[in-house]
Each structure stands twice: as structure tokens, then as C-alpha cells.
């Protein structure tokens, strides 16, 4: 029974070491590091918010329209901003 106990622990230890090695070699390639800017954060929030938002410039031209407003009006972004 002690041999089985030792072999099973050795197997678990080897599997854990393989997992650690895989994480060490493959995790850096799968993750992407990006810098979060204020402008990027604002654009992300606006594009994913559920409420409709349309921003105009001083000449009353549409500058920003989020997905909710496009769905509400039935337009595509290219048509609305053109």
C-alpha cells in the first residue's frame, strides 16, 4: 500500500510540474498586454452601454453614436455618420 501511495503522489507531482511548465512557456504568448487610456475606456463604455447615446459637434453633425442608438434608429454607423 505504501508503494501505491508513493507512486500516486509521484504521478500527481509530475502532472503539477507539467502544468507549471506549460503555463510558463505558453501563457505569455496567449495573453495580450494593452495600455488602458482614458479615451479608450470612454469609447469602450459608450459602445457597450445599453442606453442610446448620440453626440453632436457645434455644427450639429453626429460625431458619436453607440450601438444602442444605431439599433433604435435602424441605421448602420457608416450611414449615420456620413
N, C-alpha and C positions, 0 to 999 in steps of 0.2 A: 504494500500500500504506500510505503514511503517513496518507492521508485516512481509510481504513477503520480504522486503528489509533486515530486521534483520535476518530472517531465512536463506535466501540465503547467507548472509555473514557468519553466523554461520556454515553453511554447507561447504563453501569454507575454512574457518579456520580449521575445523575438518579434511578435506581432506589434507590440508597442514601439519597438525600435524602428521597425519598417514604417509605421505611421509617422513617426517623428522625421525620419529621413525623407519621406515623400513630401511632408509639409515643408521641410527645409528647402528642397530643391524645386518643387512645383508651385508653391504658394506665391512666391514673388512674381512669377510670370502671369498668374491668373488675376492678381489684384492690380487695380489701377489707382494711382495716386493722382488726385486732382486738387487744385487750389480753389477754394470757395471764395469768390469775390462777392461784394455787396450787390453789384449789378446782376451777377449770375443767380444769386439767391432770390432777388426780387423777381427776376424773369421766371425762375422755377416756381415760385409761389403763385404768381399771376397765371401761369399756364396751367397749373393743376387745381386752381380754386374752383369751387362748384358754382359760384355766383358769376353772373355776366359782368364783364368789365370792358369798356371801350374808352380809350384815352385819345383826346384830340390835341392838336397843336394850336397855336394862336390863330392860324388861318382856317381853323375848323376842319382840318384834314385829319383823318383817322391815322394815328401812329401805332397804337397798340390795340389789339382785340384778342381776348383769350378764347380758348376752345368753347367755353360755355356760351359766349356771345355768338360765336360762329354757328353753333348748333341751334341756338334760339332763332337766329335770323335766317338760317339755311344757306349761308354763303360759305365759300372757300376763302381762305386767307388771302390768296392772290387777288381775287376779285374785290374783296372788301378794301384792301389797302391800295389798290390801283386807282 
